[in-house]
């Protein structure tokens, strides 16, 4: 396929792939921080809908709104488990041209207020 490994840590591998058909280079990040019983549990673990993708070697899976939100560069919350890393990721995705959908910040703050345990700076999480 021609993808080249660009970086690797204990919890992720980042590859770059050049598509001659589209004349564009894509980044692909494989997360290996945890393992799940099934694809549904895996997809449910992501904070934002644009991140809810999985490939099992045969099929590509995505969340209910993942393709819709990704195609519109729309940042929408699925669930917040680790607030500090998710906040860093909001900044990261904003710099990449994604925008927060209506009510996004209110929903984010409500998640943190209702679940203060999500504010744990010691949590190792992929940004």
C-alpha positions in Angstrom: 0.0 0.0 0.0 2.9 2.3 0.4 2.2 3.8 3.8 5.3 4.8 5.7 5.7 4.8 9.5 6.2 8.4 10.7 6.1 7.9 14.4 5.5 5.4 17.1 4.9 5.4 20.9 3.7 2.8 23.4 0.1 3.7 22.6 0.0 4.7 18.9 1.6 4.5 15.4 1.3 7.2 12.9 1.6 6.5 9.1 1.5 8.7 6.0 0.0 7.5 2.8 0.2 9.2 -0.6 -2.8 8.6 -2.8 -1.7 9.0 -6.5 -5.4 9.0 -7.5 -6.2 12.0 -5.3 -2.7 13.5 -5.5 -2.9 13.9 -1.7 -1.1 12.7 1.4 -3.1 11.3 4.3 -2.1 10.7 7.9 -3.4 7.6 9.7 -3.0 7.1 13.4 -3.5 3.6 14.9 -4.3 3.7 18.6 -3.2 0.7 20.7 -3.9 2.2 24.2 -6.5 -0.4 25.0 -8.3 -3.5 23.6 -12.0 -4.1 23.4 -14.4 -7.1 23.2 -16.0 -5.8 20.0 -16.1 -2.8 17.6 -19.2 -1.3 19.3 -17.3 -1.0 22.6 -14.3 0.5 20.7 -16.3 3.1 18.9 -18.1 4.0 22.1 -14.8 4.8 23.8 -14.0 7.8 21.6 -14.6 11.4 22.7 -15.5 13.0 19.3 -17.6 11.5 16.5 -14.9 12.3 13.9 -12.6 9.8 15.7 -15.1 6.9 15.7 -13.5 4.7 13.0 -12.2 1.2 13.2 -10.8 -1.3 10.7 -10.5 -5.0 11.4 -8.5 -6.0 8.3 -11.7 -6.6 6.3 -14.4 -4.1 7.1 -14.3 -0.4 8.0 -16.6 0.7 10.8 -17.7 4.1 11.9 -20.0 5.8 14.4 -23.6 6.9 13.5 -22.5 10.5 12.7 -18.8 10.0 12.0 -18.9 10.3 8.2 -21.4 13.2 8.3 -19.4 15.2 10.8 -16.0 14.4 9.2 -17.2 15.4 5.8 -18.3 18.8 7.2 -15.3 19.2 9.5 -17.8 19.4 12.4 -16.6 18.7 15.9 -19.3 17.0 17.9 -19.0 15.2 21.3 -19.7 11.5 21.6 -18.6 11.3 25.3 -16.0 12.8 27.5 -13.9 10.4 29.6 -10.7 12.5 30.0 -11.5 16.2 29.9 -8.0 17.6 29.8 -6.8 15.5 26.8 -10.1 16.2 25.1 -9.6 19.9 25.6 -6.2 19.7 24.0 -7.7 17.8 21.1 -10.4 20.5 20.6 -7.5 22.9 20.1 -5.7 20.5 17.8 -8.8 19.9 15.6 -9.6 23.7 15.5 -6.2 24.3 14.1 -6.9 21.7 11.4 -10.0 23.6 10.3 -12.7 21.8 12.3 -15.4 23.9 13.9 -17.4 23.2 17.1 -21.1 22.5 16.3 -23.9 24.4 18.0 -24.0 23.8 21.7 -20.6 22.0 21.7 -18.9 24.1 24.4 -22.0 23.9 26.6 -22.2 20.2 26.2 -18.4 19.8 27.0 -18.7 21.9 30.2 -21.8 20.1 31.3 -20.0 16.7 30.8 -17.2 18.0 33.1 -19.5 19.5 35.7 -21.6 16.3 35.8 -18.5 14.1 35.9 -15.7 15.9 37.7 -13.7 12.7 37.8 -13.0 13.3 34.1 -10.5 16.0 35.2 -7.5 13.8 36.0 -4.3 15.3 34.7 -2.5 12.0 35.4 -4.4 10.1 32.8 -2.2 9.1 29.8 -4.2 9.7 26.7 -3.5 10.1 23.0 -3.7 13.7 21.9 
